[in-house]
């Protein structure tokens, strides 16, 4: 009897053990599949969010350039600004095409982006032939800018809705799938709603003439800083990624690599992605998706944290230029400094969480693309000549020397004139230090969220 009882007990223990083992295997398989699914879902959502951020950035640039055209004093500058408008409108259309807007029809939005670019090219052709813009043409630019600002405002609202969780791309995709299965089903996709008011209200802007393509992008340039650098292995890149992210190498997983002009190894760890250049093993960019719900750190302190971070990773000759606060994150723009010359070509961006000072992102692509050894001569024209080139609508407050990027992927040695307009606008005018040409105009936006340029 005792033997039978012991046998039954052993069988029960075996059965329980096998069941637990099977459950563990199934649980591990579910966890692995779930983790993979979440990773790909997060990656997809980040790509959508990046497209919306890019679209907002291009619209901001486009609207700023339209405003700058009213402050230009030379035909050459008007021509360059017009080309910039055409380029940014094209980039905006490309970003818009990558956003899942559901079945909201966006013909008018695409038409606006096409026509504002076309109009700019038409203006460029006119001023290059020696003519000047009429008052009506300047008013048309102002009207186009008003439409652009309306779209930009809709994008800001949409970004805020996504950040607070009111819009989920996973729900958007589910809704799209349901609508495709049942076209008669009436549903609303929130992402598309972000464009609906703009789409319904756009009308009445000028009919414009297409003037031919314009193509130019900074990332098509061969990176100066990486020339001659030895190629490193993936494992060496993983070590550098782990050091930057402050984690163990075992936690750094392989992500897709990047080709193009700056080939890089891709990795991810928890909520962060990071890219390391194959040539030289430099950090190309890093980005964390951690939400920041509080704002406890002052912007000046956050700028100091960003500067210390750059020094700690080897960039000790950078100067803070402008910064922006958004969703409790401060993004600081740094430019390299060579003597008394600020090199706006050699840019690095650092994002700081304002709740605890954590570095959430760093983008060194501008620096890696443009930084090199330079021998800068004394200016050929005087500071006084540069001052006299400015529009009479501007009062010069301060003059410095700077290197700025040109549309042709070169760099221009300039006087940087910090000016104030009659209407209170803070305007930066860049006068070529060798030829005296008016090369570029930027408008400073100064408020409680930082200082930006458009």
BALOTOR-947101 format. One record per residue (C-alpha): residue number from 1; residue in one letter; chain; x, z, y. Coordinates in nm, 4 decimals, padded with zeros to 6 digits, m for minus. Layout:
<rs>
(r NUM,'A','A',(X,Z,Y)) ...
</rs>
This chain:
<rs>
(r 1,'X','A',(00.0000,00.0000,00.0000)) (r 2,'X','A',(00.2846,00.0942,00.2361)) (r 3,'X','A',(00.4676,m00.2280,00.1496)) (r 4,'X','A',(00.1576,m00.4378,00.2251)) (r 5,'X','A',(00.1135,m00.2617,00.5591)) (r 6,'X','A',(00.4778,m00.3255,00.6545)) (r 7,'X','A',(00.4454,m00.6953,00.5648)) (r 8,'X','A',(00.1335,m00.7266,00.7789)) (r 9,'X','A',(00.3108,m00.5566,01.0674)) (r 10,'X','A',(00.6095,m00.7957,01.0350)) (r 11,'X','A',(00.3772,m01.0993,01.0330)) (r 12,'X','A',(00.1998,m00.9689,01.3434)) (r 13,'X','A',(00.5319,m00.9147,01.5226)) (r 14,'X','A',(00.6506,m01.2661,01.4270)) (r 15,'X','A',(00.3237,m01.4197,01.5484)) (r 16,'X','A',(00.3438,m01.2319,01.8771)) (r 17,'X','A',(00.7101,m01.3297,01.9241)) (r 18,'X','A',(00.6390,m01.6977,01.8537)) (r 19,'X','A',(00.3434,m01.6915,02.0924)) (r 20,'X','A',(00.5507,m01.5342,02.3687)) (r 21,'X','A',(00.8319,m01.7847,02.3098)) (r 22,'X','A',(00.5877,m02.0773,02.3229)) (r 23,'X','A',(00.4329,m01.9377,02.6381)) (r 24,'X','A',(00.7768,m01.8981,02.7941)) (r 25,'X','A',(00.8695,m02.2596,02.7079)) (r 26,'X','A',(00.5394,m02.3865,02.8492)) (r 27,'X','A',(00.5820,m02.1651,03.1538)) (r 28,'X','A',(00.9335,m02.2921,03.2163)) (r 29,'X','A',(00.8173,m02.6519,03.1789)) (r 30,'X','A',(00.5307,m02.5890,03.4215)) (r 31,'X','A',(00.7660,m02.4169,03.6680)) (r 32,'X','A',(01.0180,m02.7014,03.6495)) (r 33,'X','A',(00.7497,m02.9671,03.7008)) (r 34,'X','A',(00.5914,m02.7625,03.9794)) (r 35,'X','A',(00.9281,m02.7138,04.1521)) (r 36,'X','A',(01.0040,m03.0868,04.1288)) (r 37,'X','A',(00.6572,m03.1726,04.2551)) (r 38,'X','A',(00.6913,m02.9307,04.5469)) (r 39,'X','A',(01.0357,m03.0676,04.6334)) (r 40,'X','A',(00.9168,m03.4284,04.6448)) (r 41,'X','A',(00.6014,m03.3252,04.8341)) (r 42,'X','A',(00.8090,m03.1350,05.0895)) (r 43,'X','A',(01.0489,m03.4280,05.1219)) (r 44,'X','A',(00.7566,m03.6647,05.1809)) (r 45,'X','A',(00.6009,m03.4350,05.4400)) (r 46,'X','A',(00.9364,m03.4018,05.6168)) (r 47,'X','A',(00.9666,m03.7816,05.6326)) (r 48,'X','A',(00.6175,m03.8034,05.7867)) (r 49,'X','A',(00.6978,m03.5265,06.0343)) (r 50,'X','A',(01.0228,m03.7006,06.1247)) (r 51,'X','A',(00.8294,m04.0235,06.1914)) (r 52,'X','A',(00.5922,m03.8366,06.4263)) (r 53,'X','A',(00.8861,m03.6672,06.6019)) (r 54,'X','A',(01.0626,m04.0037,06.6364)) (r 55,'X','A',(00.7468,m04.1624,06.7761)) (r 56,'X','A',(00.7082,m03.8806,07.0308)) (r 57,'X','A',(01.0756,m03.9133,07.1258)) (r 58,'X','A',(01.0528,m04.2903,07.1761)) (r 59,'X','A',(00.7355,m04.2511,07.3824)) (r 60,'X','A',(00.9097,m03.9883,07.5949)) (r 61,'X','A',(01.2046,m04.2237,07.6497)) (r 62,'X','A',(00.9748,m04.5158,07.7255)) (r 63,'X','A',(00.7714,m04.3219,07.9830)) (r 64,'X','A',(01.0848,m04.1867,08.1454)) (r 65,'X','A',(01.2371,m04.5329,08.1741)) (r 66,'X','A',(00.9214,m04.6660,08.3380)) (r 67,'X','A',(00.9494,m04.3861,08.5940)) (r 68,'X','A',(01.3216,m04.4503,08.6498)) (r 69,'X','A',(01.2543,m04.8125,08.7376)) (r 70,'X','A',(01.0860,m04.6960,09.0599)) (r 71,'X','A',(01.4109,m04.5280,09.1683)) (r 72,'X','A',(01.6420,m04.8185,09.0914)) (r 73,'X','A',(01.8273,m04.9743,09.3830)) (r 74,'X','A',(01.9797,m05.2836,09.2186)) (r 75,'X','A',(01.8492,m05.5816,09.0161)) (r 76,'X','A',(02.1102,m05.5191,08.7453)) (r 77,'X','A',(01.9784,m05.1691,08.6836)) (r 78,'X','A',(01.6174,m05.2932,08.6707)) (r 79,'X','A',(01.7178,m05.5470,08.4091)) (r 80,'X','A',(01.8825,m05.2816,08.1906)) (r 81,'X','A',(01.5875,m05.0460,08.2221)) (r 82,'X','A',(01.3492,m05.3224,08.1199)) (r 83,'X','A',(01.5538,m05.3924,07.8087)) (r 84,'X','A',(01.5439,m05.0201,07.7239)) (r 85,'X','A',(01.1646,m05.0187,07.7512)) (r 86,'X','A',(01.1364,m05.3138,07.5140)) (r 87,'X','A',(01.3702,m05.1474,07.2640)) (r 88,'X','A',(01.1947,m04.8086,07.2661)) (r 89,'X','A',(00.8535,m04.9732,07.2314)) (r 90,'X','A',(00.9789,m05.1539,06.9205)) (r 91,'X','A',(01.1163,m04.8331,06.7705)) (r 92,'X','A',(00.7861,m04.6588,06.8479)) (r 93,'X','A',(00.5926,m04.9256,06.6581)) (r 94,'X','A',(00.8231,m04.8844,06.3608)) (r 95,'X','A',(00.7733,m04.5053,06.3591)) (r 96,'X','A',(00.3965,m04.5451,06.3915)) (r 97,'X','A',(00.3913,m04.7697,06.0836)) (r 98,'X','A',(00.5393,m04.4853,05.8744)) (r 99,'X','A',(00.2666,m04.2306,05.9589)) (r 100,'X','A',(m00.0361,m04.1979,05.7237)) (r 101,'X','A',(m00.3234,m04.2325,05.9691)) (r 102,'X','A',(m00.5940,m04.3052,05.7115)) (r 103,'X','A',(m00.8511,m04.5683,05.7959)) (r 104,'X','A',(m00.8365,m04.5126,06.1723)) (r 105,'X','A',(m00.7838,m04.8599,06.3159)) (r 106,'X','A',(m00.4878,m04.8702,06.5560)) (r 107,'X','A',(m00.4929,m05.2303,06.6755)) (r 108,'X','A',(m00.5045,m05.1276,07.0433)) (r 109,'X','A',(m00.2196,m04.8790,07.0019)) (r 110,'X','A',(00.0011,m05.1435,06.8415)) (r 111,'X','A',(m00.1080,m05.3918,07.1063)) (r 112,'X','A',(m00.0116,m05.1502,07.3850)) (r 113,'X','A',(00.3344,m05.0906,07.2357)) (r 114,'X','A',(00.3857,m05.4662,07.1988)) (r 115,'X','A',(00.2666,m05.5498,07.5488)) (r 116,'X','A',(00.4617,m05.2793,07.7304)) (r 117,'X','A',(00.7759,m05.4160,07.5676)) (r 118,'X','A',(00.6801,m05.7742,07.6494)) (r 119,'X','A',(00.6100,m05.6855,08.0094)) (r 120,'X','A',(00.9491,m05.5197,08.0391)) (r 121,'X','A',(01.1224,m05.8324,07.9082)) (r 122,'X','A',(00.9286,m06.0413,08.1559)) (r 123,'X','A',(01.0515,m05.8146,08.4384)) (r 124,'X','A',(01.4085,m05.8354,08.3077)) (r 125,'X','A',(01.3954,m06.2142,08.3176)) (r 126,'X','A',(01.2609,m06.2078,08.6716)) (r 127,'X','A',(01.5223,m05.9727,08.8193)) (r 128,'X','A',(01.8068,m06.1467,08.6355)) (r 129,'X','A',(01.7123,m06.4664,08.8207)) (r 130,'X','A',(01.7653,m06.2893,09.1538)) (r 131,'X','A',(01.4030,m06.1995,09.2292)) (r 132,'X','A',(01.2692,m05.8511,09.3011)) (r 133,'X','A',(00.9645,m05.6732,09.1634)) (r 134,'X','A',(00.6482,m05.6969,09.3681)) (r 135,'X','A',(00.4360,m05.3955,09.4606)) (r 136,'X','A',(00.1742,m05.5096,09.2089)) (r 137,'X','A',(00.4324,m05.5264,08.9306)) (r 138,'X','A',(00.5510,m05.1744,09.0107)) (r 139,'X','A',(00.1891,m05.0549,09.0019)) (r 140,'X','A',(00.1510,m05.2224,08.6632)) (r 141,'X','A',(00.4515,m05.0254,08.5399)) (r 142,'X','A',(00.2898,m04.7070,08.6677)) (r 143,'X','A',(m00.0321,m04.7915,08.4843)) (r 144,'X','A',(00.1550,m04.8641,08.1630)) (r 145,'X','A',(00.3332,m04.5302,08.2039)) (r 146,'X','A',(m00.0023,m04.3511,08.2337)) (r 147,'X','A',(m00.1165,m04.4977,07.9011)) (r 148,'X','A',(00.2145,m04.3984,07.7450)) (r 149,'X','A',(00.1821,m04.0402,07.8685)) (r 150,'X','A',(m00.1669,m04.0210,07.7189)) (r 151,'X','A',(m00.0321,m04.1233,07.3782)) (r 152,'X','A',(00.2596,m03.8822,07.4125)) (r 153,'X','A',(00.0194,m03.5940,07.4860)) (r 154,'X','A',(m00.1813,m03.6778,07.1732)) (r 155,'X','A',(00.1409,m03.6671,06.9694)) (r 156,'X','A',(00.2326,m03.3236,07.1061)) (r 157,'X','A',(m00.1101,m03.1909,07.0078)) (r 158,'X','A',(m00.0719,m03.3422,06.6605)) (r 159,'X','A',(00.2751,m03.1880,06.6170)) (r 160,'X','A',(00.1397,m02.8444,06.7123)) (r 161,'X','A',(m00.1502,m02.8799,06.4679)) (r 162,'X','A',(00.0919,m02.9648,06.1872)) (r 163,'X','A',(00.3272,m02.6780,06.2726)) (r 164,'X','A',(00.0484,m02.4165,06.2615)) (r 165,'X','A',(m00.0853,m02.5559,05.9348)) (r 166,'X','A',(m00.4108,m02.7113,06.0582)) (r 167,'X','A',(m00.3029,m03.0524,05.9276)) (r 168,'X','A',(m00.1595,m03.0976,05.5781)) (r 169,'X','A',(m00.0167,m03.4276,05.4579)) (r 170,'X','A',(m00.1076,m03.3306,05.1022)) (r 171,'X','A',(m00.4729,m03.3140,05.2073)) (r 172,'X','A',(m00.4310,m03.6421,05.3922)) (r 173,'X','A',(m00.3012,m03.8147,05.0794)) (r 174,'X','A',(m00.5818,m03.6690,04.8670)) (r 175,'X','A',(m00.8361,m03.7916,05.1213)) (r 176,'X','A',(m00.6793,m04.1369,05.1307)) (r 177,'X','A',(m00.6898,m04.1556,04.7499)) (r 178,'X','A',(m01.0576,m04.0566,04.7441)) (r 179,'X','A',(m01.1441,m04.3104,05.0101)) (r 180,'X','A',(m00.9640,m04.5833,04.8223)) (r 181,'X','A',(m01.1585,m04.4975,04.5073)) (r 182,'X','A',(m01.4872,m04.4856,04.6969)) (r 183,'X','A',(m01.4777,m04.6953,05.0144)) (r 184,'X','A',(m01.8338,m04.5934,05.1049)) (r 185,'X','A',(m01.7445,m04.2239,05.1136)) (r 186,'X','A',(m01.7435,m04.0925,05.4709)) (r 187,'X','A',(m01.4438,m03.8683,05.5336)) (r 188,'X','A',(m01.2121,m03.7935,05.8234)) (r 189,'X','A',(m00.8333,m03.7859,05.8136)) (r 190,'X','A',(m00.6982,m03.5377,06.0681)) (r 191,'X','A',(m00.3677,m03.7186,06.1270)) (r 192,'X','A',(m00.5566,m04.0294,06.2342)) (r 193,'X','A',(m00.7682,m03.8186,06.4680)) (r 194,'X','A',(m00.4533,m03.7514,06.6692)) (r 195,'X','A',(m00.4567,m04.1182,06.7757)) (r 196,'X','A',(m00.8316,m04.1743,06.7973)) (r 197,'X','A',(m00.8838,m04.0602,07.1596)) (r 198,'X','A',(m00.5988,m04.2797,07.2758)) (r 199,'X','A',(m00.7273,m04.5747,07.0719)) (r 200,'X','A',(m01.0784,m04.5363,07.2162)) (r 201,'X','A',(m00.9553,m04.5054,07.5751)) (r 202,'X','A',(m00.6919,m04.7777,07.5966)) (r 203,'X','A',(m00.8003,m05.0844,07.7914)) (r 204,'X','A',(m00.7358,m05.2640,08.1162)) (r 205,'X','A',(m00.3565,m05.2935,08.1224)) (r 206,'X','A',(m00.1992,m05.6292,08.2172)) (r 207,'X','A',(m00.1841,m05.9225,07.9762)) (r 208,'X','A',(00.1850,m05.9936,07.9235)) (r 209,'X','A',(00.4128,m06.2730,07.8020)) (r 210,'X','A',(00.6470,m06.2338,07.5035)) (r 211,'X','A',(01.0038,m06.2965,07.6087)) (r 212,'X','A',(01.2100,m06.2821,07.2852)) (r 213,'X','A',(01.3629,m06.0070,07.0709)) (r 214,'X','A',(01.6030,m05.7348,07.1789)) (r 215,'X','A',(01.8096,m05.5520,06.9168)) (r 216,'X','A',(02.0638,m05.2762,06.9653)) (r 217,'X','A',(02.1121,m04.9412,06.7961)) (r 218,'X','A',(02.3850,m04.6834,06.8237)) (r 219,'X','A',(02.3947,m04.6170,06.4488)) (r 220,'X','A',(02.5036,m04.9784,06.3845)) (r 221,'X','A',(02.8418,m04.8957,06.5341)) (r 222,'X','A',(03.1388,m04.8135,06.3092)) (r 223,'X','A',(03.2046,m04.4372,06.3470)) (r 224,'X','A',(03.5203,m04.3954,06.5553)) (r 225,'X','A',(03.5943,m04.0412,06.4405)) (r 226,'X','A',(03.5817,m04.1337,06.0706)) (r 227,'X','A',(03.8254,m04.4262,06.0880)) (r 228,'X','A',(04.1235,m04.3683,05.8567)) (r 229,'X','A',(03.9745,m04.0513,05.7065)) (r 230,'X','A',(04.0266,m04.0137,05.3267)) (r 231,'X','A',(03.7179,m04.0195,05.1054)) (r 232,'X','A',(03.6276,m03.6888,04.9409)) (r 233,'X','A',(03.4494,m03.6255,04.6102)) (r 234,'X','A',(03.0931,m03.5057,04.5728)) (r 235,'X','A',(03.2133,m03.1684,04.4456)) (r 236,'X','A',(03.4356,m03.1182,04.7495)) (r 237,'X','A',(03.1409,m03.2151,04.9713)) (r 238,'X','A',(02.9242,m02.9622,04.7833)) (r 239,'X','A',(03.1754,m02.6853,04.8626)) (r 240,'X','A',(03.1639,m02.7697,05.2322)) (r 241,'X','A',(02.7843,m02.7873,05.2288)) (r 242,'X','A',(02.7615,m02.4470,05.0599)) (r 243,'X','A',(02.9984,m02.2943,05.3183)) (r 244,'X','A',(02.7907,m02.4283,05.6082)) (r 245,'X','A',(02.4610,m02.3140,05.4520)) (r 246,'X','A',(02.6065,m01.9734,05.3625)) (r 247,'X','A',(02.5155,m01.9917,04.9943)) (r 248,'X','A',(02.6754,m02.0295,04.6512)) (r 249,'X','A',(02.7781,m02.3753,04.5301)) (r 250,'X','A',(02.5433,m02.3373,04.2325)) (r 251,'X','A',(02.2495,m02.3254,04.4743)) (r 252,'X','A',(02.3389,m02.6602,04.6355)) (r 253,'X','A',(02.1571,m02.9392,04.4516)) (r 254,'X','A',(02.2152,m03.3151,04.4715)) (r 255,'X','A',(01.9893,m03.5155,04.6999)) (r 256,'X','A',(01.9905,m03.8888,04.7700)) (r 257,'X','A',(02.3027,m04.0284,04.9387)) (r 258,'X','A',(02.3045,m04.2304,05.2596)) (r 259,'X','A',(02.4682,m04.5708,05.2999)) (r 260,'X','A',(02.4978,m04.7771,05.6165)) (r 261,'X','A',(02.7702,m04.7263,05.8783)) (r 262,'X','A',(02.8132,m04.3563,05.7976)) (r 263,'X','A',(02.8028,m04.3166,05.4154)) (r 264,'X','A',(02.7230,m03.9541,05.3275)) (r 265,'X','A',(02.6519,m03.7235,05.0337)) (r 266,'X','A',(02.3075,m03.5622,05.0422)) (r 267,'X','A',(02.2280,m03.2084,04.9214)) (r 268,'X','A',(01.9494,m02.9504,04.9447)) (r 269,'X','A',(01.9300,m02.5737,04.8968)) (r 270,'X','A',(01.6051,m02.3766,04.9208)) (r 271,'X','A',(01.4441,m02.4898,05.2488)) (r 272,'X','A',(01.7469,m02.6790,05.3869)) (r 273,'X','A',(01.8863,m03.0314,05.3584)) (r 274,'X','A',(02.2421,m03.1249,05.4528)) (r 275,'X','A',(02.4479,m03.4447,05.4736)) (r 276,'X','A',(02.8294,m03.4582,05.4399)) (r 277,'X','A',(03.0269,m03.7720,05.5275)) (r 278,'X','A',(03.2142,m03.9324,05.2394)) (r 279,'X','A',(03.4991,m04.0147,05.4787)) (r 280,'X','A',(03.6679,m03.6898,05.5787)) (r 281,'X','A',(03.3912,m03.4580,05.4560)) (r 282,'X','A',(03.2419,m03.3764,05.7976)) (r 283,'X','A',(02.8947,m03.2280,05.8334)) (r 284,'X','A',(02.6739,m03.5139,05.9487)) (r 285,'X','A',(02.3584,m03.3057,05.9923)) (r 286,'X','A',(02.1766,m03.0084,05.8467)) (r 287,'X','A',(01.8103,m02.9134,05.8810)) (r 288,'X','A',(01.6012,m02.6152,05.7715)) (r 289,'X','A',(01.2216,m02.6282,05.7456)) (r 290,'X','A',(01.1777,m02.2502,05.7875)) (r 291,'X','A',(00.8915,m02.1824,06.0317)) (r 292,'X','A',(00.9681,m01.9544,06.3267)) (r 293,'X','A',(00.6713,m01.7437,06.4308)) (r 294,'X','A',(00.8310,m01.5203,06.6970)) (r 295,'X','A',(01.0244,m01.5633,07.0188)) (r 296,'X','A',(01.2525,m01.2605,07.0708)) (r 297,'X','A',(01.5828,m01.4147,07.1868)) (r 298,'X','A',(01.6462,m01.5353,07.5418)) (r 299,'X','A',(01.7395,m01.9019,07.5830)) (r 300,'X','A',(02.0754,m01.8183,07.7439)) (r 301,'X','A',(02.1663,m01.6010,07.4461)) (r 302,'X','A',(02.0545,m01.8739,07.2034)) (r 303,'X','A',(02.2787,m02.1254,07.3855)) (r 304,'X','A',(02.5739,m01.8883,07.3395)) (r 305,'X','A',(02.4910,m01.8570,06.9675)) (r 306,'X','A',(02.4864,m02.2361,06.9343)) (r 307,'X','A',(02.8206,m02.2656,07.1147)) (r 308,'X','A',(02.9782,m01.9985,06.8894)) (r 309,'X','A',(02.8453,m02.1781,06.5820)) (r 310,'X','A',(03.0150,m02.5029,06.6866)) (r 311,'X','A',(03.3441,m02.3233,06.7512)) (r 312,'X','A',(03.3224,m02.1534,06.4108)) (r 313,'X','A',(03.2924,m02.4903,06.2337)) (r 314,'X','A',(03.5733,m02.6528,06.4327)) (r 315,'X','A',(03.4165,m02.7970,06.7507)) (r 316,'X','A',(03.5826,m02.5951,07.0282)) (r 317,'X','A',(03.5806,m02.8441,07.3171)) (r 318,'X','A',(03.2046,m02.8888,07.3607)) (r 319,'X','A',(03.0017,m02.8212,07.6758)) (r 320,'X','A',(02.6343,m02.7239,07.6924)) (r 321,'X','A',(02.4375,m02.9908,07.8775)) (r 322,'X','A',(02.0606,m02.9688,07.8322)) (r 323,'X','A',(01.8251,m02.7841,07.6004)) (r 324,'X','A',(01.4618,m02.7731,07.4927)) (r 325,'X','A',(01.2426,m02.4969,07.3498)) (r 326,'X','A',(00.9722,m02.6007,07.1038)) (r 327,'X','A',(00.7802,m02.3926,06.8472)) (r 328,'X','A',(01.0130,m02.0929,06.9004)) (r 329,'X','A',(01.3213,m02.3065,06.8290)) (r 330,'X','A',(01.5785,m02.3922,07.0970)) (r 331,'X','A',(01.7601,m02.7251,07.0558)) (r 332,'X','A',(02.0823,m02.7355,07.2583)) (r 333,'X','A',(02.2632,m03.0597,07.3452)) (r 334,'X','A',(02.6433,m03.0424,07.3635)) (r 335,'X','A',(02.8844,m03.3053,07.5001)) (r 336,'X','A',(03.2595,m03.3198,07.4460)) (r 337,'X','A',(03.4801,m03.2346,07.7430)) (r 338,'X','A',(03.8082,m03.4150,07.8188)) (r 339,'X','A',(03.9755,m03.2527,08.1184)) (r 340,'X','A',(03.7253,m03.2784,08.4043)) (r 341,'X','A',(03.5285,m03.5593,08.2376)) (r 342,'X','A',(03.2069,m03.4905,08.0440)) (r 343,'X','A',(03.1750,m03.7317,07.7495)) (r 344,'X','A',(02.8006,m03.7856,07.7018)) (r 345,'X','A',(02.8887,m04.0347,07.4293)) (r 346,'X','A',(03.0182,m03.7544,07.2019)) (r 347,'X','A',(02.7011,m03.5524,07.1425)) (r 348,'X','A',(02.6113,m03.2723,06.9030)) (r 349,'X','A',(02.2690,m03.1057,06.8805)) (r 350,'X','A',(02.2224,m02.7497,06.7508)) (r 351,'X','A',(01.8835,m02.5841,06.6834)) (r 352,'X','A',(01.8556,m02.2033,06.7003)) (r 353,'X','A',(01.5656,m01.9900,06.5699)) (r 354,'X','A',(01.4507,m01.7612,06.8510)) (r 355,'X','A',(01.3311,m01.4887,06.6140)) (r 356,'X','A',(01.6691,m01.3975,06.4606)) (r 357,'X','A',(01.9292,m01.6433,06.5953)) (r 358,'X','A',(01.9653,m01.8377,06.2692)) (r 359,'X','A',(02.1032,m02.1903,06.3040)) (r 360,'X','A',(01.8226,m02.4127,06.1726)) (r 361,'X','A',(01.9794,m02.7499,06.2403)) (r 362,'X','A',(02.2865,m02.9397,06.3574)) (r 363,'X','A',(02.3251,m03.3137,06.4176)) (r 364,'X','A',(02.6781,m03.4435,06.4812)) (r 365,'X','A',(02.6122,m03.8153,06.4296)) (r 366,'X','A',(02.6639,m03.8998,06.7966)) (r 367,'X','A',(02.9979,m03.7182,06.7999)) (r 368,'X','A',(03.1174,m03.8703,06.4714)) (r 369,'X','A',(03.0187,m04.2170,06.5918)) (r 370,'X','A',(03.1928,m04.2059,06.9303)) (r 371,'X','A',(03.4634,m03.9392,06.9510)) (r 372,'X','A',(03.8215,m04.0667,06.9731)) (r 373,'X','A',(04.1453,m04.0178,07.1670)) (r 374,'X','A',(04.1113,m04.1571,07.5201)) (r 375,'X','A',(04.3349,m04.2125,07.8195)) (r 376,'X','A',(04.1123,m04.2071,08.1280)) (r 377,'X','A',(04.2580,m04.3486,08.4517)) (r 378,'X','A',(04.1890,m04.2354,08.8067)) (r 379,'X','A',(03.8667,m04.3895,08.9480)) (r 380,'X','A',(03.9085,m04.7231,09.1257)) (r 381,'X','A',(03.6393,m04.6469,09.3831)) (r 382,'X','A',(03.6113,m04.3351,09.5961)) (r 383,'X','A',(03.3511,m04.0626,09.5635)) (r 384,'X','A',(03.2224,m04.1598,09.9074)) (r 385,'X','A',(03.1631,m04.5189,09.7921)) (r 386,'X','A',(02.9711,m04.3860,09.4927)) (r 387,'X','A',(02.7545,m04.1712,09.7208)) (r 388,'X','A',(02.6777,m04.4705,09.9424)) (r 389,'X','A',(02.5525,m04.6721,09.6422)) (r 390,'X','A',(02.2637,m04.4300,09.5832)) (r 391,'X','A',(01.9080,m04.5106,09.6860)) (r 392,'X','A',(01.8186,m04.3823,10.0364)) (r 393,'X','A',(01.5331,m04.1931,09.8695)) (r 394,'X','A',(01.7876,m03.9601,09.7056)) (r 395,'X','A',(02.0014,m03.6808,09.8515)) (r 396,'X','A',(02.3289,m03.6238,09.6612)) (r 397,'X','A',(02.3800,m03.2561,09.5687)) (r 398,'X','A',(02.6873,m03.2699,09.3406)) (r 399,'X','A',(02.9357,m03.5284,09.2060)) (r 400,'X','A',(03.1298,m03.5164,08.8743)) (r 401,'X','A',(03.3070,m03.7610,08.6424)) (r 402,'X','A',(03.1511,m03.8613,08.3106)) (r 403,'X','A',(03.1595,m04.1079,08.0226)) (r 404,'X','A',(02.8194,m04.2523,07.9322)) (r 405,'X','A',(02.7168,m04.4925,07.6531)) (r 406,'X','A',(02.6264,m04.8497,07.7409)) (r 407,'X','A',(02.3576,m05.0663,07.5807)) (r 408,'X','A',(02.6348,m05.2759,07.4276)) (r 409,'X','A',(02.7688,m04.9800,07.2268)) (r 410,'X','A',(03.0611,m04.9319,07.4649)) (r 411,'X','A',(03.1288,m04.6454,07.7052)) (r 412,'X','A',(03.1370,m04.6496,08.0843)) (r 413,'X','A',(03.3530,m04.4344,08.3107)) (r 414,'X','A',(03.1271,m04.3127,08.5913)) (r 415,'X','A',(03.0627,m04.0793,08.8770)) (r 416,'X','A',(02.7684,m03.8561,08.7900)) (r 417,'X','A',(02.5651,m03.7886,09.1056)) (r 418,'X','A',(02.3169,m03.5025,09.0822)) (r 419,'X','A',(02.0477,m03.5861,09.3361)) (r 420,'X','A',(01.7194,m03.4586,09.4765)) (r 421,'X','A',(01.4387,m03.6964,09.5737)) (r 422,'X','A',(01.1962,m03.6601,09.8636)) (r 423,'X','A',(00.9233,m03.5651,09.6154)) (r 424,'X','A',(01.1338,m03.2921,09.4505)) (r 425,'X','A',(01.2531,m03.4889,09.1466)) (r 426,'X','A',(01.5979,m03.3971,09.0144)) (r 427,'X','A',(01.7697,m03.7308,08.9475)) (r 428,'X','A',(02.1085,m03.8123,08.7919)) (r 429,'X','A',(02.2602,m04.1427,08.9049)) (r 430,'X','A',(02.5667,m04.2877,08.7300)) (r 431,'X','A',(02.7922,m04.5140,08.9374)) (r 432,'X','A',(03.0666,m04.7118,08.7607)) (r 433,'X','A',(03.3989,m04.5552,08.8691)) (r 434,'X','A',(03.5765,m04.8927,08.8417)) (r 435,'X','A',(03.3240,m05.1451,08.9792)) (r 436,'X','A',(03.0793,m04.9364,09.1828)) (r 437,'X','A',(02.7803,m05.0723,08.9858)) (r 438,'X','A',(02.4747,m04.8505,08.9384)) (r 439,'X','A',(02.4842,m04.8055,08.5598)) (r 440,'X','A',(02.2107,m04.5583,08.4731)) (r 441,'X','A',(01.9447,m04.3243,08.6122)) (r 442,'X','A',(01.8133,m04.0063,08.4467)) (r 443,'X','A',(01.5366,m03.7758,08.5683)) (r 444,'X','A',(01.5809,m03.4035,08.4993)) (r 445,'X','A',(01.2814,m03.2013,08.3831)) (r 446,'X','A',(01.3396,m02.8314,08.4527)) (r 447,'X','A',(01.0835,m02.5725,08.3407)) (r 448,'X','A',(01.0475,m02.2487,08.1443)) (r 449,'X','A',(01.1186,m02.4368,07.8183)) (r 450,'X','A',(01.4610,m02.5600,07.9294)) (r 451,'X','A',(01.6164,m02.8623,08.0954)) (r 452,'X','A',(01.5646,m03.2134,07.9618)) (r 453,'X','A',(01.6470,m03.5642,08.0781)) (r 454,'X','A',(01.4273,m03.8733,08.0667)) 
</rs>
